[in-house]
Amino acid sequence: MDDIYVPGNPDGTRMQFNDLKQNGYEIVSQDFDNKGFRVKSTQLSKVLVGVVDEHICIKDAWGENQHQFLYPGATRIAMAV
């Protein structure tokens, strides 16, 4: 039970069970093994989808010296900020 994830609030506190629904989480099932519940986020994110039409390298995509290489015809998904 030490590593159970509970969604957080901007002020650093953790949500209480009764706060989950009003903060965009749906209770999907009971988690009998951990004596709790499983939840999923109902928040939607803007996703930009496009097809790459030339060779692209995204430098340090996953950290220092961990580049992402995309080739013509690849699908690129990026989160809108």
Secondary structure, 3 states (H helix, E strand, C coil): CCCCCCCECCCCCECCHHHCHHHCEEEEEEECCCCEEEEEECCCCCEEEEECCCCEEECCCCCCCCCEEECCCCEEEEECC
